[in-house]
Amino acid sequence: MAKQSKRFREAQALIEDGKFYSAEEAVALVKKTATAKFDETIELHVRLGVDPKYADQQVRGAIVLPNGIGKTKRVLAFAEGEKAAEAQAAGADYVGSADLAAKIQGGWFDFDVAVATPDMMRIIGRLGKLLGPRGLMPNPKLGTVTPDIAKAIAEQKAGKVEYRTDKQGNIHCPIGKKSFEDDKLKENYQTLIDTLIRVKPAAAKGQYIRSITLAAAMGPGVPIQI
């Protein structure tokens, strides 16, 4: 087990052992534990009562958080013709089709998210083995394959985040930065929790939300009362 730093131990000492905090308390406390020399990302970790081995219990989607996440994403857009012009006007960092696919096949991944118009799937379909493992493959269910390419780009720039269960049924998702005001972090937190409740799989049995923890990227987790 890795030895914990003095900074981490001091942050952990601020959290009362065995206590579950309200969302408001947790937001204020997690900002106190974020003592790194940079603007730490605040992450929400939710353990769900689902078994992701079964397709009908997987939880996955994407939402635009009301206050963004404090990071401007580099957006790559696969589009041609008028749609390419729309993508450029919407602020995409890279716009192209076969030329971008060739760069990716050559090992270039200098972007955070990829969006595409439906007709571009004929070009990017063969990139699945490269983009899929990195979570960069455009997907209609996540709104990253769409005829409205301008809207998709605007949403990504505004702070759209993807959530999905890992193999243990946990969701890990950023909700902002330490520099955010408490009420903005709380609003982003509530938006994500409300969304997870709304998309609860019909096949999920028993208690759905098992635990909620808020943490700074370099800090200890703060347990939240369900």
Buried (B, 14 or more C-beta within 10 A) or exposed (E): EEEEEEBBEEBBEBBEEEEBBEBBBBBBBBBBBBBBEEBBBBBBBBBBBBBBEEEEBBBBBBBBBEBBBBBBBBBBBBBBEEBBBBBBEBBBBBBBBEEBBEBBEEEEEEBBBBBBBEBBEEBBEEBEEBBEEEEBBBBEEBBBBBEBBBBBBBBBBBBBBBBBBEEEBBBBBBBBBBEBEEEBBBBBBEBBBEBBEEEBBEEBEEEBBBBBBBBBBBBBBBBBEE
